[in-house]
Amino acid sequence: MARLGPQIIASLRSTARFSHPQAAFRLPRARAARSKGTAPATVASSTKSIHADRVFSTSTPSVSKSTVTPRSRLALQTAICTIFLVGLTEYLLSSRAAGNISTTYASPAQLKIAIDELRATFPDPKAVVTNQDELQTYGSSEHSYHPASPHAIIVRPKNTEDVVHIVNIARKYRIPLIPYSGATSLEGHFSGYPSGSVCIDMSGMDKILAINGDDSDLICQAGARWEDINQTLKDNGIPLFFPLDPGPGATIGGMVGTGCSGTNAVRYGTARAEWFLNLTVVLPNGKVIKTRRRARKSAAGFDTTKLFIGAEGTLGIVTEATLRLTPLLPTKVAMAQFPDIQQAVSAVQAILNSPQGPHIQCIELLDDHSKSSRLFLKTTKLFSNMDVTVMAAINNAGLVDKAYPVEDTLFFKIQGDAVAIENTAKVIKQIVKKHGSMQFKFASTDQEADELWQNRKYALMSSLASHPGMRCWTTDVCVPVSRLPELVYETKKDLQRSNLASTIVGHVGDGNFHALILFDRDRELEAVRGAVHRLVHRAIALDGTCTGEHGVGLGKKEYLQEELGVNTIELMKNIKKAVDPLNIMNPGKLYPDEDSIREH
Ligand SMILES: Cc1cc2nc3c(=O)[nH]c(=O)nc-3n(C[C@H](O)[C@H](O)[C@H](O)COP(=O)(O)OP(=O)(O)OC[C@H]3O[C@@H](n4cnc5c(N)ncnc54)[C@H](O)[C@@H]3O)c2cc1C
């Protein structure tokens, strides 16, 4: 089929009011319904009514015969003709977008009209923000050094229906829409789009809607934080919890977005296990879907829930989720220290493969940053007045009463009844001793266990707190557990050669490795970037992945093709194009840029 050139499309558009086709025909009905309070109560019915707005109105104004003059007939014919041409343009534009991910976005004038329309749709001043400082803050992250732009507007929905309105306006004017929630992601996931983006701040949608204790599930809005969910269960005396534990402050929507996990993944797996039973999602076309029902298992078709896990807000906006919960078991913490990582990892493999393996909830590695590294830093007088190991960082940050020896350290969480915990602790002690551990500590009280564990969970904060004024680039990769020592040794050598101070922590039970690279001057940033780049290639070469849990965002998209292959990337892009042909949902993230895709 012949394609229309951009000039023809532009001139067709200019025949429609506001130089944008849908503006003339779609806006009033949505707003009228809202202002009259006729917006439907349920999501399903609201979808129907809101979606009806999105398509062109087929009912032309009713004109009584007696009032039809040749002039008004001509006007009517012109209007119908315009509607037809505009519809054709839309169709051609979207078929063009299906061949290539579209990047045609609103002009500054259209952006301004959209902002006005968002303001009119959400008259509560707290729901819409255009303050420059906030736009800047929401468009970037203190944890990321990837390119960022301020958003054009921040909108704060209260429910699914609000999200539908925001999506419809963003689509109508073709404005990038960036979901934002706990803002703890680390790879530039929610940074603003340069031509102007709508930031949809989901953090206010944080209600727990239902707790079905007997069925071990919970329904909540997407802005609910995992820590608040677990605290609420505890406060209500419900002995269940949600086991995914990413960064402090992360929310369900963001956790779906990044496909997160955390320290508990050894026993409970990641977001890709079935912890999200059902998601309510607003698609880029404004339709609302539920991916499943509340039943614990379902074989009804392929798993559309998974489509959104790790999609980083590029396929739709999650507004509600049904979470699977699991029994809260008695837990104790143990710690063992080793002369080197190889021995620590061998111990981990032996423990996980023992009959007591299923009682292990987490195994975390905190590095000693190797003795040679510290010697190197001292002799080169670089950072000579500071110890850069995580264990030292924890000691220095003043978060613990008693300093720990600075060695490669494993932290274990053991779960079960008293007998199971005792037996497992005994087996761990025997195995770590066999693998050269000089020190084993078992927290005998809950308080001691909590304190010991907090040290691990707040490793990033400890690293920063013990190095005032320094900044930190956090990155993660994951390899088969047996390849972890090689990865750690090579990476430490590389970081030393690059004169970079770093600490290393890992969810070692899963082969997941985090480097926290510290720096204080901008000119060191390039060296950090280079070290991260080499780390990622090293991990992929070891049959690993560029990210075990933090996700892709802007920072890792250039590695996806090397990791997954060109055909897998093509499949991902085809799904994106089918779901979001105008590419309005979080553009620029996750999918490798066209020019970086090459056949191997
Ligand atoms: C100190 C620290 C420790 C961390 N430890 C871990 C860890 O152990 N394991 C781990 O996995 N991660 C960890 N992280 C990273 C981070 O916590 C996770 O990536 C988390 O899942 C992000 O959730 P969030 O609510 O902050 O999402 P955000 O940062 O707000 O958003 C993340 C992505 O999801 C999208 N998104 C947000 N809300 C929605 C929605 N409602 N619908 C669709 N898309 C949406 C965003 O557009 C973005 O692409 C850590 C971070 C920090 C700062």
The ligand as an SDF file (V2000), in Angstrom:
LIG
                    3D

 53 58  0  0  0  0  0  0  0  0999 V2000
   19.5100    0.3240   48.3440 C   0  0  0  0  0  0  0  0  0  0  0  0
   18.9070   -0.4450   47.2090 C   0  0  0  0  0  0  0  0  0  0  0  0
   18.9110   -1.8250   47.2640 C   0  0  0  0  0  0  0  0  0  0  0  0
   18.3420   -2.5490   46.2180 C   0  0  0  0  0  0  0  0  0  0  0  0
   18.3250   -3.9010   46.3130 N   0  0  0  0  0  0  0  0  0  0  0  0
   17.6980   -4.6280   45.3570 C   0  0  0  0  0  0  0  0  0  0  0  0
   17.6070   -6.0450   45.4640 C   0  0  0  0  0  0  0  0  0  0  0  0
   18.1020   -6.6510   46.3990 O   0  0  0  0  0  0  0  0  0  0  0  0
   16.9370   -6.7040   44.4890 N   0  0  0  0  0  0  0  0  0  0  0  0
   16.3630   -6.0520   43.4210 C   0  0  0  0  0  0  0  0  0  0  0  0
   15.7540   -6.6910   42.5640 O   0  0  0  0  0  0  0  0  0  0  0  0
   16.4550   -4.7060   43.2840 N   0  0  0  0  0  0  0  0  0  0  0  0
   17.0910   -3.9860   44.2280 C   0  0  0  0  0  0  0  0  0  0  0  0
   17.1540   -2.6300   44.1060 N   0  0  0  0  0  0  0  0  0  0  0  0
   16.5420   -1.9870   42.9280 C   0  0  0  0  0  0  0  0  0  0  0  0
   15.0760   -1.6030   43.0980 C   0  0  0  0  0  0  0  0  0  0  0  0
   14.6880   -1.5840   44.4500 O   0  0  0  0  0  0  0  0  0  0  0  0
   14.1530   -2.5240   42.3050 C   0  0  0  0  0  0  0  0  0  0  0  0
   14.4660   -2.4170   40.9430 O   0  0  0  0  0  0  0  0  0  0  0  0
   12.6550   -2.2690   42.4940 C   0  0  0  0  0  0  0  0  0  0  0  0
   11.9490   -3.3520   41.9280 O   0  0  0  0  0  0  0  0  0  0  0  0
   12.1600   -0.9660   41.8960 C   0  0  0  0  0  0  0  0  0  0  0  0
   10.8650   -0.6900   42.4080 O   0  0  0  0  0  0  0  0  0  0  0  0
   10.3310    0.8280   42.4870 P   0  0  0  0  0  0  0  0  0  0  0  0
    8.9620    0.8040   43.0570 O   0  0  0  0  0  0  0  0  0  0  0  0
   11.3130    1.6690   43.1730 O   0  0  0  0  0  0  0  0  0  0  0  0
   10.2220    1.1700   40.9470 O   0  0  0  0  0  0  0  0  0  0  0  0
   10.6240    2.4780   40.1380 P   0  0  0  0  0  0  0  0  0  0  0  0
   12.0650    2.7570   40.3200 O   0  0  0  0  0  0  0  0  0  0  0  0
    9.6940    3.5710   40.4500 O   0  0  0  0  0  0  0  0  0  0  0  0
   10.3410    1.9690   38.6520 O   0  0  0  0  0  0  0  0  0  0  0  0
   11.0060    0.8510   38.1400 C   0  0  0  0  0  0  0  0  0  0  0  0
   10.5250    0.5570   36.7190 C   0  0  0  0  0  0  0  0  0  0  0  0
    9.1860    0.1010   36.7480 O   0  0  0  0  0  0  0  0  0  0  0  0
    8.3240    0.9830   36.0200 C   0  0  0  0  0  0  0  0  0  0  0  0
    7.1110    1.1080   36.8090 N   0  0  0  0  0  0  0  0  0  0  0  0
    6.9460    1.6990   38.0110 C   0  0  0  0  0  0  0  0  0  0  0  0
    5.6770    1.5880   38.4130 N   0  0  0  0  0  0  0  0  0  0  0  0
    5.0160    0.9250   37.4420 C   0  0  0  0  0  0  0  0  0  0  0  0
    3.6740    0.5100   37.2570 C   0  0  0  0  0  0  0  0  0  0  0  0
    2.7430    0.7520   38.1700 N   0  0  0  0  0  0  0  0  0  0  0  0
    3.3450   -0.1470   36.1180 N   0  0  0  0  0  0  0  0  0  0  0  0
    4.2710   -0.4200   35.1710 C   0  0  0  0  0  0  0  0  0  0  0  0
    5.5520   -0.0420   35.2920 N   0  0  0  0  0  0  0  0  0  0  0  0
    5.9270    0.6110   36.4150 C   0  0  0  0  0  0  0  0  0  0  0  0
    9.0990    2.2740   35.8810 C   0  0  0  0  0  0  0  0  0  0  0  0
    8.7490    2.9790   34.7070 O   0  0  0  0  0  0  0  0  0  0  0  0
   10.5120    1.7720   35.8080 C   0  0  0  0  0  0  0  0  0  0  0  0
   10.8030    1.3520   34.5020 O   0  0  0  0  0  0  0  0  0  0  0  0
   17.7590   -1.8760   45.1130 C   0  0  0  0  0  0  0  0  0  0  0  0
   17.7660   -0.4850   45.0690 C   0  0  0  0  0  0  0  0  0  0  0  0
   18.3260    0.2350   46.0890 C   0  0  0  0  0  0  0  0  0  0  0  0
   18.3120    1.7280   46.0130 C   0  0  0  0  0  0  0  0  0  0  0  0
  1  2  1  0
  2  3  1  0
  2 52  2  0
  3  4  2  0
  4  5  1  0
  4 50  1  0
  5  6  2  0
  6  7  1  0
  6 13  1  0
  7  8  2  0
  7  9  1  0
  9 10  1  0
 10 11  2  0
 10 12  1  0
 12 13  2  0
 13 14  1  0
 14 15  1  0
 14 50  1  0
 15 16  1  0
 16 17  1  0
 16 18  1  0
 18 19  1  0
 18 20  1  0
 20 21  1  0
 20 22  1  0
 22 23  1  0
 23 24  1  0
 24 25  2  0
 24 26  1  0
 24 27  1  0
 27 28  1  0
 28 29  2  0
 28 30  1  0
 28 31  1  0
 31 32  1  0
 32 33  1  0
 33 34  1  0
 33 48  1  0
 34 35  1  0
 35 36  1  0
 35 46  1  0
 36 37  1  0
 36 45  1  0
 37 38  2  0
 38 39  1  0
 39 40  1  0
 39 45  2  0
 40 41  1  0
 40 42  2  0
 42 43  1  0
 43 44  2  0
 44 45  1  0
 46 47  1  0
 46 48  1  0
 48 49  1  0
 50 51  2  0
 51 52  1  0
 52 53  1  0
M  END
$$$$
